[in-house]
Amino acid sequence: MNRVKTALAMGLLVLMLGGCASTPAPTVSQEKKTAVDLPVYSDAPFLELVRKYAADDGETVDYAAWKSSPEDMQALARHIQLIARVSPENHPEQFPDKAAAKGYWINAYNALVLDGVLELWPLESVRDVKVSFTSRMVPGKGFFYDRPVTVGGRQTNLYDLEKEVLASQRDPRLHFALNCGSESCPVLRPWEWTDEQLDEAAREFVNRPENVSVADEKLWVSRIFKWYKKDFPEDLNAYLQQYAGPDLLQQLQLAEHNDYPTRFREYDWSLNAQTTTEPADGDSP
């Protein structure tokens, strides 16, 4: 009987030791590997690419030169992969404040637009992309809705991403920072998007005559102010005045005093590509 008890005890001991051996504690090297695998987000490589290929103070992009550089195409691809893995949603510890998160969302959107244009280059307009039956009938749907993008481990599209970013940030100035790859879009900037930079972007956008002007007893503004009316204060003229330079401010005050009606310019969806020819005259009042 004692032998049986001893045998059972020995067998139990072997099983316990075997179980422990099958689940060893993590080693130092494994812990280091896990830390290395965790990507650290940085805008720096992307902003360097924008500085290299954005021309005319950000109004145009030299897509042809960018596309012809395998090294820079790979650099953009690496950044797109980083966006796919990291966002303020799934790695909030990498974005210590609201400003850092806001900068991420702006530059991530702009990078994904650029990546889409370069993937489809040559291209005359983002509205020309046809990847589904319905996109043949709805201009822009192919590029902004039908093409999937991945942000922070979550699949979405440019249309939904823009809506989500605008809803979460609740800052009208984002409309002067998000670039949709078209002539009438805000210019493309290699910025981290501090509060001061967002104010500067607002001033530059508002003071461009093609975006805001007073003529023929009417206030002419970008169609952005129509499409995203709910994102701006109800008194649009007063909102514009806070960013207007002296000459435009005087015109806006005149429009306010005389109760001029607001009219919206046609949006130029031509690709913001650098060309060697003079651009055609845009719509004007």
C-alpha positions as CSV (number, residue, x, y, z in Angstrom):
1,M,0.0,0.0,0.0
2,N,2.9,2.4,0.8
3,R,4.4,1.6,-2.6
4,V,1.1,2.5,-4.3
5,K,0.9,5.8,-2.4
6,T,4.5,6.5,-3.2
7,A,3.9,5.8,-6.9
8,L,0.9,8.0,-7.0
9,A,2.7,10.8,-5.3
10,M,5.6,10.5,-7.8
11,G,3.2,10.5,-10.7
12,L,1.5,13.6,-9.4
13,L,4.8,15.3,-9.0
14,V,5.8,14.5,-12.6
15,L,2.6,15.9,-13.9
16,M,3.0,19.1,-11.9
17,L,6.6,19.6,-13.1
18,G,5.5,18.8,-16.7
19,G,2.8,21.4,-16.6
20,C,5.1,24.0,-15.3
21,A,7.6,23.2,-18.0
22,S,5.0,23.6,-20.7
23,T,4.2,27.2,-19.8
24,P,7.6,28.9,-19.1
25,A,7.7,32.4,-17.8
26,P,8.4,35.1,-20.4
27,T,12.1,35.7,-20.9
28,V,13.7,39.2,-21.0
29,S,14.3,38.8,-24.7
30,Q,10.6,38.0,-25.3
31,E,9.6,41.1,-23.3
32,K,12.0,43.2,-25.4
33,K,10.5,41.8,-28.6
34,T,7.0,42.7,-27.5
35,A,8.2,46.3,-26.8
36,V,9.9,46.5,-30.2
37,D,6.8,45.2,-32.0
38,L,4.7,48.0,-30.5
39,P,4.8,50.8,-33.2
40,V,5.5,54.4,-32.1
41,Y,3.6,56.9,-34.2
42,S,5.4,59.9,-35.7
43,D,4.3,62.3,-38.4
44,A,7.9,63.3,-39.2
45,P,8.5,61.0,-42.2
46,F,5.2,62.0,-43.8
47,L,5.7,65.7,-43.3
48,E,9.2,65.4,-44.9
49,L,7.5,63.9,-48.0
50,V,5.0,66.7,-48.1
51,R,7.8,69.3,-47.9
52,K,9.5,67.5,-50.8
53,Y,6.6,67.2,-53.2
54,A,4.1,69.9,-52.3
55,A,4.6,73.0,-54.6
56,D,3.2,76.5,-54.9
57,D,2.9,76.9,-51.2
58,G,0.9,73.7,-51.0
59,E,-1.6,74.5,-53.7
60,T,-0.3,71.7,-55.9
61,V,1.5,68.3,-55.5
62,D,4.2,66.9,-57.9
63,Y,2.5,63.5,-58.1
64,A,4.5,62.5,-61.2
65,A,7.9,62.9,-59.5
66,W,6.6,61.2,-56.3
67,K,5.3,58.2,-58.2
68,S,8.6,57.9,-60.1
69,S,10.6,57.6,-56.8
70,P,10.4,54.0,-55.5
71,E,12.2,55.1,-52.3
72,D,9.6,57.8,-51.5
73,M,6.7,55.6,-52.5
74,Q,8.0,53.0,-50.0
75,A,8.3,55.7,-47.4
76,L,4.7,56.7,-47.8
77,A,3.7,53.0,-47.8
78,R,5.4,52.6,-44.4
79,H,3.5,55.6,-43.0
80,I,0.2,54.2,-44.3
81,Q,1.0,51.0,-42.6
82,L,1.7,52.9,-39.4
83,I,-1.6,54.7,-39.6
84,A,-3.2,51.3,-40.1
85,R,-1.8,50.1,-36.8
86,V,-1.8,53.1,-34.6
87,S,-4.4,55.8,-33.8
88,P,-5.6,57.8,-30.8
89,E,-8.4,55.2,-30.4
90,N,-6.3,52.0,-30.0
91,H,-3.1,53.6,-28.6
92,P,-4.2,56.7,-26.6
93,E,-1.0,56.5,-24.6
94,Q,0.9,57.8,-27.6
95,F,-1.2,60.9,-27.8
96,P,-0.9,62.8,-24.6
97,D,-3.3,65.6,-25.3
98,K,-6.1,66.7,-27.6
99,A,-3.8,68.7,-29.8
100,A,-1.7,65.6,-30.6
101,A,-4.8,63.6,-31.5
102,K,-6.1,66.4,-33.7
103,G,-2.8,66.6,-35.6
104,Y,-2.9,62.8,-36.1
105,W,-6.4,62.8,-37.6
106,I,-5.6,65.7,-40.0
107,N,-2.3,64.3,-41.3
108,A,-3.7,60.7,-41.4
109,Y,-6.6,61.8,-43.6
110,N,-4.3,63.9,-45.9
111,A,-1.8,61.0,-46.1
112,L,-4.6,58.5,-47.1
113,V,-5.8,60.9,-49.8
114,L,-2.3,61.3,-51.2
115,D,-1.8,57.5,-51.1
116,G,-5.0,57.0,-53.0
117,V,-4.1,59.5,-55.7
118,L,-0.6,58.0,-56.1
119,E,-2.1,54.5,-56.3
120,L,-4.4,55.6,-59.1
121,W,-2.0,58.0,-60.8
122,P,-2.3,59.3,-63.5
123,L,-5.6,60.9,-62.6
124,E,-7.5,64.0,-63.6
125,S,-9.9,64.2,-60.7
126,V,-10.7,62.1,-57.6
127,R,-14.3,62.2,-58.8
128,D,-13.3,60.1,-61.8
129,V,-12.5,56.9,-59.9
130,K,-15.0,54.1,-60.8
131,V,-14.6,51.0,-58.7
132,S,-18.2,49.9,-58.4
133,F,-21.5,50.1,-60.4
134,T,-22.8,52.9,-58.2
135,S,-19.6,54.9,-58.4
136,R,-20.2,55.2,-62.2
137,M,-23.3,57.2,-61.3
138,V,-22.2,59.1,-58.2
139,P,-19.0,61.2,-58.8
140,G,-16.5,60.8,-56.0
141,K,-18.1,57.7,-54.5
142,G,-15.4,55.5,-56.0
143,F,-12.5,57.4,-54.3
144,F,-14.1,58.5,-51.0
145,Y,-16.5,55.7,-50.2
146,D,-15.7,52.5,-52.1
147,R,-11.9,52.4,-51.5
148,P,-11.3,50.9,-48.0
149,V,-8.7,52.4,-45.7
150,T,-7.5,51.1,-42.3
151,V,-6.9,53.4,-39.4
152,G,-5.8,52.1,-36.0
153,G,-6.7,48.5,-36.8
154,R,-10.2,49.5,-38.0
155,Q,-11.4,49.5,-41.6
156,T,-13.3,52.5,-42.9
157,N,-13.3,54.8,-45.9
158,L,-12.3,58.4,-46.5
159,Y,-15.9,59.6,-46.5
160,D,-16.7,58.0,-43.1
161,L,-13.3,58.9,-41.7
162,E,-13.8,62.6,-42.4
163,K,-17.3,62.6,-40.9
164,E,-16.0,60.8,-37.7
165,V,-13.0,63.2,-37.4
166,L,-15.2,66.3,-37.8
167,A,-17.7,65.0,-35.3
168,S,-15.2,64.0,-32.7
169,Q,-13.0,67.1,-32.9
170,R,-15.8,69.7,-33.2
171,D,-13.4,72.3,-34.6
172,P,-14.5,74.2,-37.8
173,R,-10.9,75.0,-38.5
174,L,-10.3,71.4,-39.6
175,H,-12.1,72.3,-42.8
176,F,-9.1,74.6,-43.6
177,A,-6.6,71.7,-43.0
178,L,-8.1,68.6,-44.5
179,N,-7.0,68.3,-48.1
180,C,-9.1,66.3,-50.6
181,G,-6.7,66.3,-53.5
182,S,-8.6,68.9,-55.5
183,E,-8.0,72.5,-56.7
184,S,-10.7,74.0,-54.4
185,C,-9.5,72.2,-51.3
186,P,-7.4,73.9,-48.6
187,V,-3.7,73.8,-49.5
188,L,-1.6,70.9,-48.3
189,R,0.8,71.7,-45.4
190,P,3.6,69.9,-43.7
191,W,2.4,70.9,-40.2
192,E,1.8,69.2,-36.9
193,W,-1.4,71.3,-36.5
194,T,-0.9,73.2,-33.3
195,D,-3.7,75.6,-32.3
196,E,-1.7,78.5,-33.8
197,Q,-1.3,76.7,-37.1
198,L,-5.0,76.0,-37.3
199,D,-5.7,79.7,-36.9
200,E,-3.1,80.5,-39.6
201,A,-4.7,78.0,-41.9
202,A,-8.1,79.6,-41.3
203,R,-6.8,83.1,-42.0
204,E,-5.1,82.0,-45.2
205,F,-8.2,80.2,-46.5
206,V,-10.6,83.0,-45.6
207,N,-8.4,85.7,-47.2
208,R,-8.1,84.0,-50.6
209,P,-10.6,85.7,-53.0
210,E,-11.6,82.3,-54.5
211,N,-12.8,81.3,-51.1
212,V,-14.3,84.5,-49.6
213,S,-15.1,87.7,-51.4
214,V,-17.8,90.4,-51.8
215,A,-18.9,91.3,-55.3
216,D,-22.1,92.4,-57.1
217,E,-23.8,93.0,-53.7
218,K,-23.3,89.4,-52.7
219,L,-21.1,87.5,-50.3
220,W,-19.3,84.8,-52.3
221,V,-17.9,81.9,-50.3
222,S,-16.5,78.4,-50.8
223,R,-19.0,75.6,-51.2
224,I,-17.4,74.1,-48.1
225,F,-19.4,76.5,-46.1
226,K,-22.6,75.1,-47.6
227,W,-21.8,71.4,-47.4
228,Y,-20.7,71.7,-43.8
229,K,-23.0,74.4,-42.7
230,K,-23.7,72.7,-39.4
231,D,-20.0,72.8,-38.4
232,F,-19.9,76.6,-38.6
233,P,-21.6,79.2,-36.5
234,E,-25.0,80.3,-37.7
235,D,-23.7,83.8,-38.3
236,L,-21.2,82.9,-41.0
237,N,-20.2,86.5,-41.8
238,A,-19.3,87.2,-38.2
239,Y,-17.2,84.0,-38.1
240,L,-15.3,85.0,-41.3
241,Q,-14.6,88.5,-39.9
242,Q,-12.5,87.1,-37.1
243,Y,-10.0,85.8,-39.6
244,A,-10.3,88.5,-42.3
245,G,-7.5,90.9,-43.1
246,P,-8.2,94.7,-43.2
247,D,-9.5,94.9,-46.7
248,L,-11.7,91.8,-46.6
249,L,-13.0,92.8,-43.1
250,Q,-14.2,96.1,-44.5
251,Q,-16.0,94.3,-47.3
252,L,-17.6,91.8,-44.9
253,Q,-18.8,94.6,-42.7
254,L,-20.3,96.3,-45.7
255,A,-22.1,93.0,-46.7
256,E,-23.3,92.6,-43.1
257,H,-24.6,96.2,-42.9
258,N,-26.4,95.9,-46.3
259,D,-27.6,92.4,-45.6
260,Y,-26.1,91.0,-48.8
261,P,-27.2,87.5,-49.7
262,T,-24.7,84.6,-49.5
263,R,-23.8,82.7,-52.6
264,F,-21.6,79.6,-53.0
265,R,-18.9,79.2,-55.6
266,E,-18.7,76.1,-57.8
267,Y,-16.1,73.7,-56.5
268,D,-13.2,72.8,-58.7
269,W,-12.6,69.1,-58.4
270,S,-9.6,69.1,-60.8
271,L,-6.7,67.2,-59.3
272,N,-4.3,69.5,-57.4
273,A,-1.4,68.2,-59.6
274,Q,1.5,70.3,-60.5
275,T,1.5,71.1,-64.2
276,T,3.6,73.1,-66.6
277,T,0.6,74.9,-68.2
278,E,-1.4,77.8,-66.9
279,P,-4.6,76.7,-65.1
280,A,-7.9,77.6,-66.7
281,D,-9.9,80.5,-65.2
282,G,-12.0,79.3,-62.3
283,D,-15.6,80.2,-61.6
284,S,-16.1,83.7,-60.4
285,P,-19.0,86.0,-59.7
